[in-house]
């Protein structure tokens, strides 16, 4: 799914709100709103910005951590992961 980085959460959509938020954050990272190694908005800021429960925001972040897009540093925040180095397929 290619989400619009400026989209709003649609509570009537078939995609759950946490998945919608995960796709929006992914699109914002892709667009460059947050550079690799930099902290994204706090959970509190995301709760206020998107009108979601904190648990919903945490689920969205967990999806992106699992996908290797973000990583969490306890007591510090959530950060954008460094891009994986490209694999050289020509050496096969």
N, C-alpha and C positions, 0 to 999 in steps of 0.2 A: 504494500500500500504506500503510495506517495502522498503523505499528508501535507497540507498547507501549514507552514510554520506559524502562520498568523490565525489559524483556525481556532474556533471556540468549541468547547465540549458540547456535543449534542446528546442530551439524555434520552432522546427518543430513537437514536440510531441503534442498529443491530450490534455494533461494536461497543463493548463495555467502556465506560468512562476511563478506566485505568489504561486500557489498550489505546484509546484515543489519545490520552495524554502522553503515553510512551511514544507514539508516532509523531506527535507534535514536537516533543523534546528532541527526538531523533532528527526531525527536519530542521529544527533550530541549530542543532550541532552541525549538520551538513551545510547549512547556510553560512555558518561561521559566527553565529551569535556568541558562542563560547569556544575559545581556542583549546586545542589539546593541552592537557595539564592544568587548565584553569577551572575554578569552581563555578558551578552553575548556580542558579537562584536557589535559595534555601527552601526547605519543605514548607515553611510558613509563608514565604513569598509565593510559591506555587499554589498553595491552598487558597490564598487570597486572590491571586490572579485568575485562577480557573474555577473558583467556587466549589472546590471538591473537599472531601474529608481527608484528613491527614493520612489515614490508612490507604485511601485510594492513590494518593501521591506516592506513598511508599511502595505500593505494588507496581506502579509505573516505573519507578526508579529501579526496583528489583529486576524487572524485565530487561531494562537496558544494561544493568550490571551483568546479568546472565548472558546477554548478547555481546558483551565486551565493549560497549559504547561508553559506559560510565564506570567509575569505581568510587567506593565510599571510604573515607578516612574517618574513623570514629572520633568524635569530639571536634572535628574540623569541617566536614561537609562532603558534598558529592562533586566529583571532578570528572572532566572529560578525559577518557583514556587516550593514550597515544595511538596513532594509527599503526596497524600491523604493517611491517615491511612487506613490500610486494614480493611475491614469489617469482623466481626466474624459471619460466616454463621452457625456455629455449635450450636448457642444458639436459633435457630428457634423453 
